[in-house]
Amino acid sequence: MLDHHIQRAIVYRLALTDKSKFSELKPDGLESKLFTYHLKKVVSAGYVMKADDGTYVLTPEGRRLGVHVLENTKAVVDRAYSVLFLLVRRKPDGAWLLYRRKSHPLINKVGFMHLNPNSSESICKTAERECLAKTGIRARFSVRGSGYFRIFEGEKLESFTNFTLLVSEDAEGEIVQDHELAEYFWQDSIDASDSTLLPNMPLLLTHYQSKKQFFLEETIQV
């Protein structure tokens, strides 16, 4: 576990980029010797590794931890992360609301907007409120299905999510970009074979197009 704020800051910073040099990771004003000590700690803990070109990158375990490093490390790594996937289509042309990830795991991949459920309100209300707040898009949602995704790179677990898919087919509004971890955009169509898509997208699209309620539990290799 990472108990020191400098160690947590290193993992958080690397979660927002593919790789970083030592000089890019070290905060201004922090003594190099002290920073080196904490960098070695996160390396020995298995969250960060030094690449062949001398830069630092997250390991698979570090990518799973990612921007959630500010929470309890062990709990975050082991638990199924609860998410709501929002499948949003614009009225009247049917364009899809997608987003590009700006953090690990699966940085730069494209998929449906996702967010966390809120214990104080229904998931459809949470989806409506958060979609408007984060993107400027007005949408009404219904539940289409749910399940679990385990995503592996080789033998290393990249992510483990317990998801609910919510659908809106009458969304309206102009996108407002105001989120450091995501870039939102409209797209006229989705090619399920596109390599830039998040690995769960083909399955979500297939079940959405079936127009039936569903539950699935899938393991995906990337």
FIBA-698285 format. One record per residue: x, y, z of N, C-alpha, C in turn. Coordinates in steps of 0.2 Angstrom, whole numbers, padded with zeros to 4 digits, always signed. Atoms other than C-alpha are relative to their C-alpha. Last residue first. Layout:
// residues N
XYZXYZXYZ
...
This chain:
// residues 222
-0002-0005+0004-0033-0036-0123+0008+0000-0002
-0007-0001+0000-0041-0051-0116+0001+0006-0005
-0002-0003+0006-0059-0050-0110+0007+0000+0000
-0007-0001+0000-0068-0060-0097+0003+0002-0007
-0004+0002+0005-0087-0059-0097+0007+0002+0002
-0007+0000-0004-0101-0059-0085+0005-0003-0005
-0005+0004+0003-0118-0055-0094+0006+0001+0005
-0006+0000-0005-0135-0049-0089+0005-0005-0003
-0005+0005+0000-0148-0044-0102+0004+0000+0007
-0003+0000-0006-0164-0035-0106+0005-0005+0000
+0003+0004-0006-0168-0036-0124+0004+0002+0006
+0006-0003-0003-0166-0024-0139-0003-0004+0006
+0005+0005-0001-0154-0035-0147-0006+0002+0002
+0004+0001+0006-0145-0020-0153-0005-0005+0000
+0004-0006+0001-0140-0015-0135-0004-0001-0007
+0006+0001-0005-0133-0033-0132-0005+0006-0001
+0004+0006+0002-0122-0032-0148-0006-0001+0005
+0004-0002+0006-0116-0014-0144-0005-0006-0002
+0005-0005-0002-0111-0018-0126-0005+0001-0006
+0005+0004-0004-0102-0034-0132-0006+0005+0002
+0003+0005+0004-0092-0024-0145-0006-0004+0003
+0005-0003+0005-0089-0010-0133-0003-0005-0005
+0006+0002-0002-0080-0020-0119-0006+0002-0005
+0001+0007+0002-0063-0019-0127-0007-0003+0002
-0001+0004-0006-0063+0000-0127-0002-0007-0001
+0005+0001-0004-0063+0006-0145+0002-0004+0007
-0001-0005-0004-0047+0011-0154-0006+0000+0006
-0005+0001-0005-0046-0005-0163+0001+0005+0006
-0004-0006+0000-0062-0002-0173+0005-0001+0006
-0007+0003+0001-0070-0019-0175+0005+0005+0000
-0001+0004-0006-0087-0013-0168+0007-0003+0000
-0002+0006+0003-0088+0001-0181+0003-0005+0006
-0005+0004-0003-0098+0014-0173+0002-0006-0003
+0001+0008-0001-0108+0027-0182+0006-0003+0003
+0006+0002+0004-0112+0046-0183-0001-0007+0000
-0002+0004+0006-0100+0051-0169-0006-0003-0003
+0005+0004+0004-0103+0064-0156+0003-0003-0006
+0002-0002+0007-0089+0070-0144-0005-0005-0003
+0007+0002+0003-0083+0069-0126-0001+0003-0007
+0001-0004+0005-0064+0070-0120-0007-0002-0004
+0004+0002+0005-0062+0063-0103-0001+0005-0005
-0002+0007+0001-0050+0064-0088-0004-0003-0006
-0007+0001+0001-0049+0083-0086+0002-0008-0002
-0002+0006-0004-0067+0086-0088+0007-0002-0002
-0002-0003-0006-0076+0102-0095+0002-0006+0005
-0006+0004-0002-0079+0100-0113+0002+0003+0007
-0005-0005-0004-0097+0106-0116+0006-0004+0003
-0004+0003-0005-0107+0096-0129+0005+0006+0003
-0006+0000+0002-0122+0104-0137+0005-0002+0005
-0005-0005-0003-0139+0099-0133+0007+0000-0003
+0000-0007+0003-0152+0085-0135+0005+0004+0003
-0004-0005-0003-0153+0066-0131+0000+0006-0004
+0003-0007+0002-0168+0056-0137+0004+0006+0003
+0000-0001+0008-0161+0038-0138-0003+0007-0002
+0004-0006+0002-0155+0036-0120+0000+0001-0007
+0001-0002+0007-0149+0019-0113-0004+0007-0001
+0006-0004+0000-0142+0014-0096+0000+0003-0007
+0001-0004+0006-0130-0001-0095-0006+0004+0000
+0007-0001+0002-0126-0006-0077+0000+0004-0007
+0003-0005+0004-0108-0012-0073-0008-0001-0001
+0007+0002-0001-0098-0022-0060-0004+0006-0004
+0005-0005-0001-0080-0018-0066-0007-0004+0001
+0005+0004-0002-0063-0027-0065-0006+0004+0002
+0006-0003-0003-0049-0019-0074-0005-0005+0002
-0001-0008+0001-0031-0022-0080-0006+0003+0003
+0006-0003+0000-0029-0040-0073+0001+0008-0001
+0001-0005-0005-0012-0047-0078-0007+0003-0001
+0002+0003-0007-0011-0064-0086-0001+0005+0005
-0003+0006-0002-0010-0057-0104-0003-0003+0006
-0005-0001+0005-0018-0040-0103+0005-0006+0002
-0007+0002-0001-0034-0044-0094+0005+0002-0006
-0004-0001+0006-0051-0036-0093+0007-0002+0002
-0007+0001-0002-0064-0043-0081+0004+0001-0006
-0006+0000+0005-0081-0036-0085+0006-0001+0004
-0007+0000-0002-0097-0040-0074+0005+0000-0006
-0005+0006+0000-0115-0038-0078+0006+0002+0003
-0005-0001-0005-0130-0026-0081+0005-0006-0001
-0003+0006-0002-0144-0023-0094+0006+0001+0005
+0000+0005+0005-0155-0010-0103+0003-0007+0003
-0004+0005-0001-0160+0002-0089+0000-0005-0005
+0003+0006-0002-0169+0018-0095+0005-0006+0001
-0003+0007+0001-0162+0035-0097-0005-0005+0003
+0004+0004-0004-0168+0053-0101+0002-0007-0001
+0002+0006+0002-0155+0065-0109-0004-0004+0005
+0006+0002-0003-0150+0083-0109-0002-0007-0002
+0005+0004+0004-0132+0085-0115-0006-0002+0005
+0005-0005+0003-0121+0099-0107-0005-0004-0004
-0001-0001+0008-0106+0086-0106-0005+0005-0002
-0006+0001+0002-0102+0084-0087+0001+0001-0008
-0005-0004-0003-0117+0092-0079+0007-0001-0003
+0001-0007+0001-0130+0086-0091+0006+0004+0003
-0001-0001+0007-0123+0068-0091-0001+0008-0002
-0008+0000+0001-0121+0069-0072+0001+0001-0008
-0004-0006-0003-0139+0074-0069+0007+0000-0002
+0003-0007+0003-0148+0062-0081+0004+0006+0003
-0003+0000+0007-0136+0047-0076-0003+0007-0003
-0007-0001+0000-0139+0050-0057+0002+0001-0007
-0001-0007-0002-0158+0051-0060+0007+0002+0000
+0002-0004+0006-0157+0035-0070+0000+0007+0002
-0005+0000+0005-0147+0027-0056-0002+0004-0006
+0001+0005+0005-0160+0032-0043+0006+0000-0005
+0005-0001+0005-0154+0044-0029+0000-0006-0005
+0006-0004-0003-0145+0045-0012-0005+0001-0006
+0004+0004-0004-0133+0030-0015-0006+0004+0002
+0000-0004-0006-0125+0038-0030-0005-0003+0004
+0006-0001-0003-0119+0027-0045+0000+0004+0007
+0001+0004-0006-0102+0030-0052-0007+0001+0002
+0000-0004-0006-0100+0037-0070-0001-0005+0006
+0002+0003-0006-0097+0031-0088+0001+0004+0006
-0001-0003-0006-0098+0038-0105-0001-0004+0006
+0005-0004-0002-0097+0026-0119+0002+0003+0007
+0006+0004-0002-0081+0021-0127-0006+0004+0002
+0006-0003+0001-0064+0026-0134-0006-0004+0002
+0005+0004+0003-0047+0021-0129-0007+0004+0000
+0001-0001+0007-0034+0034-0126-0005-0004-0003
+0000-0007+0002-0029+0027-0109+0000+0001-0007
+0002+0000+0007-0034+0009-0106+0000+0007-0002
-0002+0005+0005-0032+0010-0087-0003+0001-0007
+0000+0007+0000-0026+0023-0086-0005-0002+0005
-0003+0003-0006-0031+0041-0089+0000-0007-0001
-0006-0003-0001-0037+0052-0103+0004-0002+0006
-0003+0000-0006-0050+0041-0110+0006+0004+0000
-0007+0003+0001-0059+0046-0126+0003+0001+0007
-0005-0004-0003-0078+0049-0125+0007-0004-0001
-0006+0004-0002-0093+0044-0135+0005+0004+0004
-0004-0004-0004-0111+0051-0138+0006-0005+0003
-0002+0003-0006-0118+0042-0153+0004+0005+0004
-0007+0000-0002-0127+0050-0167+0001-0002+0007
-0003+0006-0002-0145+0045-0170+0007-0001+0001
-0004+0004+0005-0150+0059-0182+0003-0006+0003
+0003+0005+0003-0165+0066-0172+0004-0005-0004
+0006-0001+0004-0161+0066-0158+0001+0006-0004
+0003-0007+0001-0144+0061-0151-0006+0000-0005
+0001-0002+0007-0140+0044-0145-0003+0006+0000
+0004-0006+0001-0133+0040-0127+0000+0001-0008
+0001+0001+0008-0127+0023-0121-0005+0006-0002
+0005-0004+0003-0122+0028-0103+0000+0000-0007
-0001-0002+0007-0112+0015-0094-0006+0003-0003
+0005+0000+0005-0114+0015-0075+0002+0002-0007
+0001-0005+0004-0100+0009-0064-0007+0000-0004
+0007-0001+0002-0096-0001-0049-0001+0006-0005
+0001-0007+0001-0077-0006-0048-0007+0001-0003
+0003-0002+0006-0076-0024-0043-0002+0007+0000
+0007+0000+0001-0064-0025-0028-0003+0001-0007
+0003+0006-0001-0046-0030-0026-0008+0000-0002
-0003+0005+0005-0036-0016-0033-0004-0006+0000
+0001-0002+0007-0047-0002-0025+0002-0006-0004
+0008+0001+0002-0048-0011-0008-0001+0002-0007
+0002+0007+0000-0029-0013-0007-0007-0001-0002
-0003+0004+0006-0025+0005-0012-0002-0007+0000
-0004+0006-0003-0037+0014+0000+0002-0004-0006
+0004+0004-0005-0042+0030-0010+0004-0006+0003
+0001-0004-0006-0030+0043-0017-0005-0004+0005
-0005+0001-0005-0024+0030-0029-0001+0004+0006
+0003+0002-0006-0040+0030-0038+0005-0001+0005
+0002-0006-0003-0032+0040-0053-0004-0002+0007
+0002-0006+0004-0024+0024-0058-0001+0006+0004
+0000-0004-0005-0025+0008-0047-0002+0007-0003
+0006+0001-0003-0028-0003-0062-0002+0005+0006
+0005-0003+0004-0014+0006-0071-0007-0002+0003
+0001-0008-0001-0003+0003-0056-0005+0003-0005
+0004-0001-0007-0007-0016-0056+0000+0008+0001
+0007+0002+0000-0003-0017-0075-0004+0002+0007
+0001+0007+0001+0013-0007-0072-0007-0002-0001
+0004+0004-0005+0013+0012-0073+0001-0008-0002
+0007+0002+0002+0027+0020-0083-0003-0004+0005
+0004+0004-0005+0043+0029-0080-0007-0001-0002
+0006-0003-0003+0055+0035-0093-0003-0005+0005
-0001-0004-0006+0073+0029-0096-0006+0003+0003
-0002-0007+0002+0071+0023-0114+0001+0004+0006
-0006+0000+0003+0070+0005-0108+0003+0006-0002
+0000+0003+0007+0056+0008-0097+0007+0000-0002
-0004-0004+0005+0057+0011-0078+0001-0004-0007
-0007+0003+0002+0043+0003-0068+0003+0005-0005
-0003-0004+0005+0028+0009-0057+0007-0004-0003
+0005-0004+0004+0015+0000-0047+0003+0004-0005
+0003+0003+0006+0025-0015-0041-0005+0004-0004
+0007+0003-0002+0029-0010-0023-0004-0003-0006
+0000+0006-0004+0047-0009-0027-0006-0003+0002
-0003+0005+0005+0044+0004-0041+0000-0007+0004
+0006+0002+0004+0032+0014-0029+0003-0005-0005
+0005+0004-0004+0046+0014-0016-0006-0002-0004
-0002+0006-0001+0060+0019-0028-0005-0005+0004
+0001+0003+0007+0050+0034-0033+0002-0007+0000
+0007+0002+0000+0049+0038-0014-0002-0003-0007
+0001+0005-0005+0068+0038-0012-0008-0002-0001
-0003+0006+0002+0071+0047-0028-0002-0006+0004
+0005+0003+0005+0059+0061-0023+0003-0007-0002
+0007+0002-0003+0069+0063-0007-0005-0003-0005
-0001+0006-0004+0086+0063-0016-0006-0002+0003
+0000+0006+0004+0079+0075-0029+0001-0006+0004
-0007+0003+0001+0074+0088-0016+0000-0006-0004
-0001+0006-0004+0056+0095-0019+0007-0003-0002
-0001-0002-0007+0055+0113-0025+0001-0006+0004
-0005-0005-0001+0047+0109-0041+0001+0001+0007
+0003-0006-0001+0038+0092-0041+0005+0006+0001
-0002-0003-0007+0047+0077-0048-0003+0007+0000
+0004+0003-0006+0037+0068-0062+0002+0004+0007
+0007-0001+0001+0043+0078-0077-0004-0002+0006
+0001-0007+0000+0061+0078-0072-0007+0002+0000
-0001-0001-0007+0061+0059-0069-0002+0008+0001
-0007+0000-0002+0054+0057-0087+0000+0002+0008
-0003-0007-0002+0036+0053-0090+0007-0001+0002
-0007+0001-0004+0026+0039-0098+0002+0007+0001
-0002+0006+0002+0008+0036-0106+0007-0002+0004
-0004+0000+0006+0000+0050-0097+0003-0007-0001
+0002-0005+0005-0013+0054-0084+0004+0000-0006
+0007+0003+0002-0011+0038-0073-0003+0005-0006
-0002+0005+0005+0008+0043-0072-0007-0002-0003
-0003-0004+0006+0003+0059-0062+0001-0005-0006
+0005-0005+0003-0008+0049-0050+0002+0003-0007
+0005+0005+0003+0005+0035-0047-0005+0005-0004
-0004+0002+0006+0018+0049-0043-0005-0005-0004
-0001-0005+0005+0006+0058-0032+0003-0002-0006
+0007+0000+0003+0002+0042-0022+0000+0006-0006
+0000+0007+0003+0021+0040-0018-0007+0000-0004
-0004-0001+0006+0022+0059-0014+0000-0006-0004
+0003-0004+0005+0007+0057-0002+0004+0001-0006
-0003-0007+0000+0015+0043+0008-0003+0004-0006
+0002-0004-0006+0005+0028+0013+0002+0007-0001
-0004-0006+0000+0006+0018-0003-0003+0005+0005
+0004-0006+0000+0000+0000+0000+0004+0006+0000
